């Protein structure tokens, strides 16, 4: 039981972090000038890269981790449709899923010293 909690807790905390940032009204989200789009889409990619790794740690299988990542990305974008000034964006779901796929790809890299 303790092992299960230890494996799932980082994933659940990270899901909470993503939810927190997604719950911010549009007026409270900082703007980054000329690189605003790059910063925000990059944040999506990195957040879901981390989510996929943590899901794999909790579930022990990449197929299930990637499925969880995709489902959470879809639910997150749907959640944003209820936040003032925000909307759900299919492009963000794609970027999120690409972050998850990048996590899987990096898991296949053999590092040699």
Secondary structure, 3 states (H helix, E strand, C coil): CHHHHHHHHHHHHHHHHHHHHHCCCHHHCCCCHHHHHHHHHHHHHHHHHHHHHHHHHHHCCHHHHHHHHHHHHHHHHHHHCCCCCCCCCHHHHHHHHHHHHHHHHHHCCCCCC
